[in-house]
Amino acid sequence: MTTFLTLLLNGLSLGAIYALIALGFAVIFKASEVVSFMHGSRGPE
């Protein structure tokens, strides 16, 4: 039973991380209408 709970929590946490990454891409795409993979704080130089 503990193995099941461990795997369940690991899967949920990994899924939450993937969802946050996808949400970041979706927000950037909706805001700028450009597919951008730059999630940094520095702009073009």
C-alpha positions in Angstrom: 0.0 0.0 0.0 2.8 2.4 0.7 4.3 1.8 -2.7 1.0 2.7 -4.3 0.8 6.0 -2.3 4.4 6.8 -3.1 3.9 6.3 -6.9 0.6 8.2 -6.7 2.2 11.2 -5.1 5.2 11.1 -7.5 2.9 11.0 -10.5 0.7 13.8 -9.2 3.7 16.1 -8.5 5.3 15.4 -11.9 1.9 16.0 -13.6 1.6 19.3 -11.7 5.1 20.4 -12.9 4.2 19.5 -16.5 0.9 21.5 -16.2 2.7 24.6 -14.9 5.2 24.4 -17.8 2.4 24.1 -20.3 0.5 26.9 -18.7 3.6 29.2 -19.0 3.8 28.4 -22.7 0.1 29.0 -23.2 0.2 32.4 -21.4 3.2 33.6 -23.4 1.5 32.5 -26.7 -1.8 34.2 -25.8 -0.1 37.4 -24.8 2.3 37.7 -27.8 0.9 35.4 -30.5 4.4 34.1 -31.0 5.7 30.6 -30.0 8.6 31.4 -27.7 10.7 29.0 -25.8 12.6 31.6 -23.9 11.6 31.6 -20.2 14.5 33.7 -19.1 14.6 37.1 -17.5 17.0 38.6 -20.0 15.8 40.1 -23.3 17.6 40.2 -26.6 20.9 42.0 -26.6 
